[in-house]
């Protein structure tokens, strides 16, 4: 667990969320991630209307769920999905990619390339 008043400075590092069961709520506030990696069988709730990932968005396992309606996730690097699921509903929000997508994405998800 991370304290509510913690300050996050991503720099050029990869942040890996690894949890085998249960769930975690990830609220980056105004801080951008560099590389963001999800692994393990847990559910990871992303909370925030605008989330910036300056590097790569990597899904190895687990379930990633937007916890906010009308979200925009900006991915400055590549989107890589080797396992797990990204759970969303049509018209919930947007993913904006600058880099490459190596896996087909949910057809109902609105994408900006």
N, C-alpha and C positions, 0 to 999 in steps of 0.2 A: 504494500500500500504506500502511496505517496501522500504527503501532507497536503491539506487544502491550500496552504499559503506558499507551497514550494514554487520556485522560479525555475523554468526550464529554458535552457539555451542549447539548441541543437548542434550548432557548429556544422561540421561535415560528417557527423557520426550516424551510424545506423541504430535505430531504436527498435528492439525486438520485444514484442509482447508474447510471452510464452506462458501458457496456463493450460493444464490438461483438462480441468473440469470447472464447472461454475461459470461465472461471468465477471466482467470488469467494465466499468464505465471510464472512457478515455475522454477527458475534456482539456484540450490544449490551450484554451483561452486565446490570447493573441499571439502565441508563439507558433512558429512554423517548425515542422519536422524536416529533417534532411531525408534519410531513407527510413521508411516505416515498414516493419516486418511483423506479420502475424503467424503464430505457430502454436500448435496444441489443440485440443478438442473443445476448448471453452468458447463462449460467446463474448465478443468484444463490441461494446456499444460505443459508437463515435458520437460525442455530444458537442454540437457547435454548428452554427449556421454556415460559417466559412472556415474551412480547414485547408491549410496550405502545406503541401509536401513538396519541398524544393527538389528532392531527389526521386528515388524509386518507391513505388507502392508494391509491396511483395506479400502475397498470400500463399503460405505453405500449407496451412491447415486451420481449422476453426471456423467460426461463423462471425462475420463482420456485419454489424447492423447499424445503419444511421439511426440516431436517437433523437433527431431533430427534423421537423418538416422544412421544406423549402431550403435545403442545404446546397452549398456549392463546394466541391472538393477539387482543388487545383493540384495536379500532379505534374511537376516540372521535369521529372525523369520518365522512366519506363514503368508500365503496369505489368506485373508478372504474377500469374496465378497458376500454381502447380497442384493445389488442393484447396479444400475448404469451400465456403460459399460466401457470397456477398448478397445479403438479403435486403431487398427493397421492394417497393411497390411502384407502379407507374405514376409519374407526375410528382414523386416525392422531392426530387432535386436533380442536381447536375454533377457530372464528373467532367472536368476539363483536363485533357491530356496534351502535353507538349511532346513527350517521348513516344516510344513504341508500345503497343499492346501485343503480348505474346499469346494471349488466350482469348477466345471469343467471349464477349460480354453479354450480359442479360439483354435480350432484345427489347424488353420494355423499359430499360433504363435510358434516359435521355443523355446523350453524349455530345460533347463539343470537341472537335479535333482541330 
